[in-house]
């Protein structure tokens, strides 16, 4: 669901009691007028507050374009309920107006009885369009494109092209066209025309004489949708043609679809940064068992990694027994390293996604993070040293060798923060180099790695500085 502003939500909620009252009074004329004041997306959110028979009534009163918008915002079970219970006269413009790609996805999910009914209501051209859709893997530009194309060829006149556009838009009123893509007879893309240019052109002029080239900005159907989104950002596009390997036009990507892609990709990256396998479904829609499986896999890996911490501490059992005071600072040490690593990993993963950093920049990243780690570690190390030194002036808790303990903790903090920033910044670049998703270098994963190695750094430093005193 799209996020709504507070004002929109309040307006919708304020009108719901009035809608219910008009339904009770059977005042359909005023009810239909009132529905025009509500954004269809808000109405889709409000529908669950009505009983089934009232939901159907509200949908019958909507204009086709508004009905399509509401339908596409609903969850699959609610969509199935609508297709089962609305009359043919209401459903026909609905299924003719929904993008062909979405119709194809619906047909794969719905019961056969509903599929047969929908097939009977669709025009022959619509059935052919859906059947001929290339099957693109999820996450590609082809899977995200709008495949409902209005055939406009280069040898058409401006008048004929406008007439064809009008004829199609009478059926698909929700289609927002700002750019017309023109093809040759074989389907290969010839160029594009802004709608304004087409409308203002002389009626008898041929499109091939006024069309613009697409300046090489054509999106292969197999291109990753995240790469397609970067093209939109780089060239400030509002739409782009999607082509097959033979340069034939097979669909169009619009800015609305790209915004949806960006939201999905950002959601996936955020989930991976939290050490959760991408859910691919809304939080409340995903099955509990599937949620546990996606979260449990990474959690198990991280748990096994943290078990190494216990093994490492066992290796330093002698040092721990001789200087129990060192144990007091283990949480401080490992959390500081993990936090610095998580910070660096998050910054570099985002920079890679935005192409602010590329693989060839790895040495610059190392230099920058080394200096950052040195500065941040120095700050934390200084604070840690002062904390132990000053506290020891009032309490004997750190023993007679408190100054050496303070130096050990301070120096370890410098080293572990430097190591954390280097590990957190280079691991995403390493993964990208081998074709893996940098988001897999999640903050918890980096934190676990730095936790284990941080124990080694801490006790190795202690063994060096405290030899002959506490050790």
N, C-alpha and C positions, 0 to 999 in steps of 0.2 A: 504494500500500500504506500501511496505517496504521502509524505508528511504534510500536514495542513497547518496553517497559521492558527494562532489562538482565536483570532476574530472569526475565521471560517468555521471552526469547530463550534464556537458559541452560537453562531447564527443557525447552523444546522440543528444543534440540540434544542434551540429555542423554538424552531419550527416543527419539531417532531410532535409535540402535544397537539398543535393545531392540525397537523396532517391526520392524526388519529381521530380527532373530532370530526373533521370533514368526511373521513371514511365512514364513521358511525352514522353521520347524517346523510350519507350517500350523495353528497354534493360534489359530483365529479367535475363539473365545470370549474368551480373555484379550486378544487384540488389540483387539477391539471395546471391552472394558472400559477398556483403556489409552487408546484414542482419546478417551474421554469426559473425560480429564484434560488434554487439549490444547485450547487455544483454537482455534476453526476458522480464524481469521485466521493464526495461527502455522502451522497445518497447511498452509494454502495457500502460505505462503512456503517450507515444507519440501518440498513435493511434487516439485519439480525434482530433488531428490536421490535419487529412486526411479526405477527403470525403468518404462516405460509400463504394463506389465501389473500391477505392484504399485500404481501410482497408481490404476488402475481398481478394484483390490481394496479399497483403503482407502476410496474414495468409496462403494463398495457397502455398506460397514459403517456408514456415517454415518446418523444420523437425518435426515429431510427438511430440518428447519430448519438443521441444521449443514451439510448438503450445499449448500443455497442460499447460505449465508454463504461457504463455501469457493469455490463457483463464481463468485460475484460479485467475489471478490478476484483471480481468475486473469486472465491476459492473453488476448486474443481467440484466438490460435492454440490455446492450451490448452483454452479453452472449446469450440472447434470439435472438438478431438480427443475430448473427453468426450461431446459430443452425437452423434458418429459411432459411438462404441464401447460406450457403456453401454446396458443393456437398456431396453425400453419401461417396465417396471415401476419402474425407478429414475428415468428421465427424466421421467415424467408428473408426479409431485409436484414435481419441480424446476421445470418450466416453468409449472406452475400457481401456484407460490409466488413466483416472481420478479416484481417489480413490472412492470405492463403496459408502462410506459414503456421499461424495459430490454429487455423482450421485443421490442418494436417496433424498437428500435435493433439488436438481434441479427439480426432477420429481414432487415434491410437490408444486413448484412455477410456473412451466411453463404451458402454455395452453395445452389442451388435444390433439390438433392436433400435436404439437411438441413432446409430450410424446409418442404418437402412433408411430411417425416416429423414435424416438430414440429406442423404444422397438423393432422395426423391424430390426434395425441395430445392436443391442446388441446380443452377443452370448447367447446360452441357459445357459451356466455356469454363465455368467455375470448377466443375469436376475435372476437366482436362488440365487446368492450371495446377490443381492440388496434386493430381496423379503424376504430373511431369516434374514436380519439384525435385531437384537434386537432393540427395541425403547428405548433409554435412554434419560432421561430428560436433557435439556440444562444445561451445567455446570458440567456434570459428565465425568469421564474418558471414558466411553463408547461412549459418544457423540463426543469426540475429537479423538478417536483412528482411525487408518487405518485398515479397515475391509477386505481389499483385501489380503487374505492369500494364500500363496503357500503351498499346502498340502505336508508336508514332514513327514513321519512316521518313528518310531524307527527301524522297521525291514528292511528299505531300505538300499541298499549299498551306499557308497559315490558316486560311478559312477552314479547310478540311480538318486540320489538326485540332482547332478549337472546337469544332463540332463533335469530334470524337471524344475530346476531353469532357465536354458537357454531358454527352450521352453516358459516359462511364461514371461521372460524379453524381449523376442523378441516383444511381444505384448505391454507390459507395460514398455517401455524403461525409463520412468522417475522414476521408483521405485528404490530407493537407499537402498540396502540391505547390512548391515555389520554383522548382526547376524541372523542366521537361527534358528527358533523355531521348535522343533521336538515334535510330538505327538504320543500317542498310537493309536491303531485303533479306539477306542471309542471317540477320540478327546481330551482326557485329556492330559495335557501338560506333556511331559516326560523330557524335558531339552532343552538346547540350544547349538549351535555351532557357534563360530566365523567363518565367511566366509573363512578366511585364513586357519583355521584348516581343514575345509571341503575340500578345494582345495588341500591341501598338504597331505590329508589322502590317504592310499592305496585304489585303486578303489573297491576292493571286500570286504572291511571291513564294517560290519554293524554299522549303526549310534548309536545303543544302546550301543555299546562297546566304543565309543569315546565321546559321548555327555557329557556336563557339566550340573550339576544341576543348577536351577535358584536361588539357595541360599535363597529361601523363598521370593524373590522379585517378587511377582505377584500382579498385580493391578486388584482388582475387578471392573467390569464394572460400578458398582453403586458408586464407590468412587468419592468424590468431586475432580474435576480436579486440584484445588489448592493444595490438599493433595498429589495428584500424582506428581505434580511439586516438592513438598518438598522431595519426595522419590528420584527423579532424582538428586536433589542437594545433599542430604545426602550421596547417594551411588555412585555419579558421573557416572550415567548411560547415555548411548547413545540411548538405547531403552529398553522397558519392555513389557512383555506379558500381555494382558488383558484377564481375565478369567471370566466365569460365576460362579454361586454358586456351580456347580458340578465340578469345576476345569477344565472345557473344554476351550480350547483356542478359543477366538472369535475375537481377533484383536491384534494390536501392537501399542504401543505409541512410537513415535520417538522423538528425541531431537528437531527437527524442530517444531513438534506439541506442545511440552511443552513450547518452546519459545513463540509461539503464545498465548498459555494459560496464560503465565506470563504477556505478554503485555496486554491481555484483562482484567486480574484480576487487574493489576496495574491501568489501565485506569478506571475501575469501582470504585476502592478505591479512586482514586483522585477525581472523580466526586462526590462521596458521601462526601468526606471531604469538598467539596465546597458547600454542601447542594443541590446537584442535584441528582435526581434519575437516576440510570445508564441508559444511552441512548441506548446501545446495537446496535447502528448504527453509521456510520461516521457522522460527524457534518453536512456536506452539503447534506447527503442523507436522514436524518430524516425529516419527515413532520413537517411543522411549527406548526400545531395544537398539534402534539405529543410533540414537544419540549416545548411548552408553558405549557402543562399539567404536564410534568415531572419536569419542573422548578417551576411552580406555586404552586404545592402542598407544597413543603418544604418552599417556600418563604412565603406562607400564614401562615404556622405554626410558622415560625420565627416572622412574623409580629404580630400575636396574642400574642406571648411571649413578644415582645417589648412593646405592649400596657400595659403590667403589670408595665412597668417602669413608665408610666404616672400615673397609679393608686398609685404606691408607693410614687411618688413625691407628689401626692395630699394628702397622709397621713401625709407628713411632711410640709404641706402648711404653718403652723404657723411658723416653724423654718425658712423656706425660706423667709417669709415676714419680720421676725425680723433681718435676716442676709443675705441680698442679695449677699454679697460677696462670700458666699458659692457656689452660682450657677456658678460662674466663673470657678470653678474647677471640675464640674460634668463631662464634656467630658474627661478631663485628667484622672479622677478616673476610669470611666467605661472602657475607651479604654485600660488602663494599665492592668486592671483585665482581660478583654477579650483577649488581646494579650497574656498574660501569660498562660491563659487557653488553647488557641488555640495551642500555642507551645507545651505544655505538652500533649494535646490530640494527636497531630500529631506524636510526638515521641513515645508514648505508642502504638498507633494503628500500626505503622510500626514495632515496636519491637514485638508485638503480632503476626503480619503476618510472621515475620522471625523466630518466636519461640525463640527470645532472652529473652522474658518475658512470663511466664506461669501464670495460675490462682493462683498457690501456692506462687507466688512471690509478691502477692498484698501488704503484709506488708512492704516488702523491698522497693517497689515502693513508698508507702506512706511516709516512712522515708526519702527516697532520695528526693522526691518532696517537703516535708516539709522543709528540709534544703535548697533546691534550691530556694523555694519560699521566705524563710527568707532572704537568701543572695541577691536575685534579688530585693525583696521588699525593703531591706535596702538600696541598691544602688539607686533605683528610689526615695524612700522616702527621702534620703539624698539630692538628686538633687532637689526634689520639695521643701524641707525646705529651702535650700540655695537660690533657685530662689525667693521665696516670701520674705525671710529676706533681701537679698541684694537689691531687687527691691524697697522695702519699705524705704531704706535709701535715695532714690532719688524721690520717689513718694508716695503720701498719699492714693493711690487707694485702699489699703487693710485696711485702717482705723487705729485707735490708738491701736487696739488689734492684730496687724499684727503678733506678735510673737506666740500668741495662735493659730491664723489661720494657721501659718506655721507648728506648731506642729501637729495640727489636720490633715492637708493634708499629712504631712510626715508619721504619724502613720497610717492613712487610707491606704496609698499606700502600706505600709508593710503588713497590714492585707489583703487587696484585692488581692495583687499579690500572697500571700500565699494561699488564698482561691481559686484563679484561677488555680494555678498549681495543687492543690489537686483535685479540681473538674475535670479538664481536664485529669488528669492521672488516676483517679479511675473510671470515667464513662465508658471508653472502657472496662475495666476489668469487671465491673458490667454487661455490656451488654453481653460480652462473657460468663460469668457465667450462664446466662439464655438462652444461645444458639442463641443470636442475633448477627448481624454483627457489630463488633466494629467500623467500618467505619461510621456507622450511628451517632456515637458521633462526628459529624463533627465540624470543627472549628467554623462555624457560630452558630451552636446549643449551643456549650459550651460558646461562647461569649455572646449569648443572656441570658443564665442562669446566667452568672457572672454579666452581666449588671444590671439585676433586683436586685440580691442580693447585688451587690456593692453599690447601692443607700442606701439600708438599713444599710449596714456597715458604710457608709460615714456619714449619718445623726445621726446614733446612737453614733458614735464616737464624732461628733460635739456636740451633746446634753450633753455628759458626760464632755467634756473638756471646752466648752464655756458657761456652765451654770453659770449664775450670771454676765456675761459680755455681750456678744452679744445675748445670749438666756436667 
